[in-house]
Amino acid sequence: MTTPAPPVSRTLMAAVIIMGVMIVLGVAGLIGVIAHRALSGDSIGHHSASAPMIAPKSSPQRGVVYHGTGHIIAQSVRPDGSIVLLIGNPDGEQVVVWNPDTGLVTAQFALSPQ
């Protein structure tokens, strides 16, 4: 004796098909985003867009971060709370270590182009 298969709800079948299509579209979208980021050169922590910098007015008690115009290439926060900036300009690059709590430049290094 064979028993007949239980009836399948059309609503349940439609939900399963819709979820399957959504999973396939999500995976395709994720692969597309990863491929786009890999081909465009973007990676985590590095952005192709740069923020313009303008020379700040210097005051006797505060350090001057940068003279002239340029753009920030990279930035990092140190464990002591200071910020390290790599600034690019036509004359070369400059590394600046700045403490935002005191507003003073801790260190400043000029990198010449080769």
GROMACS elastic network, one bead per residue, 0.5 to 0.9 nm:
[ bonds ]
;  ai    aj funct       b0    kb
    3     6     6  0.88389   500
    4     7     6  0.88038   500
    5     8     6  0.86315   500
    8    11     6  0.86850   500
    8    12     6  0.75110   500
    8    13     6  0.72707   500
    9    12     6  0.52813   500
    9    13     6  0.63195   500
    9    14     6  0.86949   500
   10    13     6  0.50675   500
   10    14     6  0.60954   500
   10    15     6  0.85928   500
   11    14     6  0.51259   500
   11    15     6  0.61794   500
   11    16     6  0.86955   500
   12    15     6  0.50967   500
   12    16     6  0.62557   500
   12    17     6  0.87205   500
   13    16     6  0.52067   500
   13    17     6  0.63036   500
   13    18     6  0.86734   500
   14    17     6  0.51743   500
   14    18     6  0.60964   500
   14    19     6  0.85772   500
   15    18     6  0.51415   500
   15    19     6  0.60973   500
   15    20     6  0.85433   500
   16    19     6  0.52150   500
   16    20     6  0.61714   500
   16    21     6  0.87238   500
   17    20     6  0.51000   500
   17    21     6  0.62749   500
   17    22     6  0.86837   500
   18    21     6  0.51638   500
   18    22     6  0.62133   500
   18    23     6  0.87122   500
   19    22     6  0.50069   500
   19    23     6  0.61798   500
   19    24     6  0.86836   500
   20    23     6  0.51683   500
   20    24     6  0.63311   500
   20    25     6  0.87113   500
   21    24     6  0.51709   500
   21    25     6  0.61995   500
   21    26     6  0.85726   500
   22    25     6  0.51168   500
   22    26     6  0.60134   500
   22    27     6  0.86007   500
   23    26     6  0.50770   500
   23    27     6  0.61894   500
   23    28     6  0.85762   500
   24    27     6  0.52858   500
   24    28     6  0.61818   500
   24    29     6  0.86081   500
   25    28     6  0.50749   500
   25    29     6  0.60588   500
   25    30     6  0.85736   500
   26    29     6  0.50725   500
   26    30     6  0.61332   500
   26    31     6  0.86324   500
   27    30     6  0.50621   500
   27    31     6  0.61849   500
   27    32     6  0.85265   500
   28    31     6  0.51892   500
   28    32     6  0.61273   500
   28    33     6  0.87259   500
   29    33     6  0.62062   500
   29    34     6  0.86532   500
   30    33     6  0.51886   500
   30    34     6  0.62313   500
   30    35     6  0.85736   500
   31    34     6  0.51724   500
   31    35     6  0.60760   500
   31    36     6  0.85334   500
   32    35     6  0.51474   500
   32    36     6  0.60701   500
   32    37     6  0.86263   500
   33    36     6  0.50772   500
   33    37     6  0.61542   500
   33    38     6  0.85330   500
   34    37     6  0.52424   500
   34    38     6  0.60960   500
   34    39     6  0.85970   500
   35    38     6  0.51083   500
   35    39     6  0.60775   500
   35    40     6  0.84766   500
   36    39     6  0.52540   500
   36    40     6  0.59727   500
   36    41     6  0.85880   500
   36    42     6  0.86704   500
   37    40     6  0.52221   500
   37    41     6  0.62088   500
   37    42     6  0.52752   500
   37    43     6  0.68397   500
   38    41     6  0.55776   500
   38    42     6  0.64942   500
   38    43     6  0.73489   500
   39    42     6  0.78770   500
   40    43     6  0.89458   500
   40    48     6  0.89614   500
   41    46     6  0.88645   500
   41    47     6  0.87468   500
   41    48     6  0.78838   500
   42    45     6  0.85062   500
   42    46     6  0.62513   500
   42    47     6  0.60320   500
   42    48     6  0.66333   500
   43    46     6  0.54765   500
   43    47     6  0.72290   500
   44    47     6  0.79549   500
   45    74     6  0.83275   500
   45    75     6  0.88605   500
   46    49     6  0.89790   500
   46    73     6  0.82871   500
   46    74     6  0.71549   500
   47    50     6  0.72839   500
   47    73     6  0.84404   500
   47    74     6  0.86337   500
   48    73     6  0.88007   500
   50    71     6  0.57358   500
   50    72     6  0.60039   500
   50    73     6  0.68080   500
   51    70     6  0.84354   500
   51    71     6  0.55475   500
   51    72     6  0.60987   500
   51    73     6  0.86724   500
   52    69     6  0.70934   500
   52    70     6  0.59696   500
   52    72     6  0.72667   500
   53    56     6  0.88015   500
   53    66     6  0.82065   500
   53    68     6  0.79589   500
   53    69     6  0.55116   500
   53    70     6  0.55556   500
   53    71     6  0.57670   500
   53    72     6  0.75703   500
   53    87     6  0.89645   500
   54    66     6  0.79657   500
   54    67     6  0.78902   500
   54    68     6  0.64054   500
   54    69     6  0.53098   500
   54    70     6  0.75501   500
   55    58     6  0.87452   500
   55    64     6  0.81985   500
   55    65     6  0.79424   500
   55    66     6  0.58401   500
   55    67     6  0.50576   500
   55    68     6  0.51235   500
   55    69     6  0.64283   500
   56    64     6  0.68070   500
   56    65     6  0.75322   500
   56    66     6  0.73078   500
   56    67     6  0.75669   500
   56    68     6  0.88058   500
   57    64     6  0.75587   500
   58    61     6  0.85747   500
   58    62     6  0.67810   500
   58    63     6  0.68755   500
   58    64     6  0.55837   500
   58    65     6  0.89250   500
   59    62     6  0.54059   500
   59    63     6  0.73284   500
   59    64     6  0.79271   500
   60    63     6  0.76103   500
   61   103     6  0.87386   500
   61   104     6  0.79418   500
   62   102     6  0.83127   500
   62   103     6  0.60392   500
   62   104     6  0.53928   500
   62   105     6  0.77080   500
   63    98     6  0.86701   500
   63   103     6  0.71060   500
   63   105     6  0.51594   500
   63   106     6  0.85165   500
   64    67     6  0.73720   500
   64   104     6  0.80461   500
   64   105     6  0.71061   500
   65    96     6  0.68507   500
   65    97     6  0.86679   500
   65    98     6  0.75831   500
   65   104     6  0.85670   500
   65   105     6  0.65933   500
   65   108     6  0.82123   500
   66    69     6  0.79137   500
   66    70     6  0.86127   500
   66    87     6  0.83229   500
   66    94     6  0.85220   500
   66    96     6  0.83546   500
   67    70     6  0.89262   500
   68    89     6  0.83240   500
   69    88     6  0.89222   500
   69    89     6  0.68170   500
   69    90     6  0.88898   500
   70    87     6  0.66447   500
   70    88     6  0.55578   500
   70    90     6  0.75740   500
   71    86     6  0.86357   500
   71    87     6  0.56619   500
   71    88     6  0.53817   500
   71    89     6  0.66823   500
   72    75     6  0.73431   500
   72    85     6  0.68246   500
   72    86     6  0.59537   500
   72    88     6  0.62108   500
   73    85     6  0.76571   500
   73    86     6  0.54535   500
   73    87     6  0.56206   500
   73    88     6  0.62050   500
   73    93     6  0.89607   500
   74    84     6  0.82657   500
   74    85     6  0.59631   500
   74    86     6  0.51169   500
   74    87     6  0.73357   500
   75    83     6  0.70598   500
   75    84     6  0.55735   500
   75    86     6  0.62218   500
   75    87     6  0.88011   500
   76    82     6  0.86350   500
   76    83     6  0.58129   500
   76    84     6  0.51793   500
   76    85     6  0.66757   500
   76    86     6  0.89258   500
   77    80     6  0.81989   500
   77    81     6  0.62534   500
   77    82     6  0.59586   500
   77    84     6  0.62150   500
   77    85     6  0.88977   500
   78    81     6  0.54353   500
   78    82     6  0.54175   500
   78    83     6  0.60747   500
   78    84     6  0.71952   500
   79    82     6  0.74236   500
   80    83     6  0.89271   500
   80    99     6  0.88102   500
   81    99     6  0.68818   500
   81   100     6  0.77647   500
   81   101     6  0.81357   500
   82    97     6  0.66363   500
   82    98     6  0.55149   500
   82   100     6  0.64541   500
   82   101     6  0.81117   500
   82   106     6  0.84661   500
   83    96     6  0.80456   500
   83    97     6  0.56747   500
   83    98     6  0.51933   500
   83    99     6  0.62285   500
   83   100     6  0.74212   500
   84    95     6  0.69816   500
   84    96     6  0.56746   500
   84    98     6  0.63795   500
   84    99     6  0.88822   500
   85    94     6  0.79911   500
   85    95     6  0.56701   500
   85    96     6  0.52022   500
   85    97     6  0.64767   500
   85    98     6  0.79498   500
   86    93     6  0.68488   500
   86    94     6  0.57629   500
   86    96     6  0.65993   500
   87    92     6  0.86247   500
   87    93     6  0.55593   500
   87    94     6  0.51151   500
   87    95     6  0.63245   500
   87    96     6  0.77364   500
   88    91     6  0.81459   500
   88    92     6  0.61845   500
   88    94     6  0.64805   500
   88    95     6  0.89833   500
   89    92     6  0.55071   500
   89    93     6  0.60045   500
   89    94     6  0.81049   500
   90    93     6  0.80934   500
   91   111     6  0.89655   500
   91   112     6  0.70937   500
   91   113     6  0.74036   500
   92   110     6  0.75004   500
   92   111     6  0.59134   500
   92   113     6  0.50961   500
   92   114     6  0.88773   500
   93   109     6  0.86374   500
   93   110     6  0.61664   500
   93   112     6  0.63865   500
   93   113     6  0.73564   500
   94   108     6  0.72175   500
   94   109     6  0.56284   500
   94   111     6  0.54746   500
   94   112     6  0.82843   500
   95   107     6  0.80576   500
   95   108     6  0.57370   500
   95   109     6  0.50013   500
   95   110     6  0.63774   500
   95   111     6  0.74856   500
   96   105     6  0.71003   500
   96   106     6  0.77890   500
   96   107     6  0.58959   500
   96   109     6  0.64190   500
   96   110     6  0.86546   500
   97   104     6  0.88593   500
   97   105     6  0.58936   500
   97   106     6  0.53883   500
   97   107     6  0.50113   500
   97   108     6  0.62667   500
   97   109     6  0.88100   500
   98   102     6  0.87644   500
   98   103     6  0.70106   500
   98   104     6  0.60153   500
   98   106     6  0.55948   500
   98   107     6  0.72312   500
   98   108     6  0.86601   500
   99   102     6  0.57899   500
   99   103     6  0.55503   500
   99   104     6  0.56092   500
   99   105     6  0.62760   500
   99   106     6  0.67316   500
  100   104     6  0.71576   500
  100   105     6  0.87638   500
  101   104     6  0.81354   500
  102   105     6  0.87527   500
  105   108     6  0.71636   500
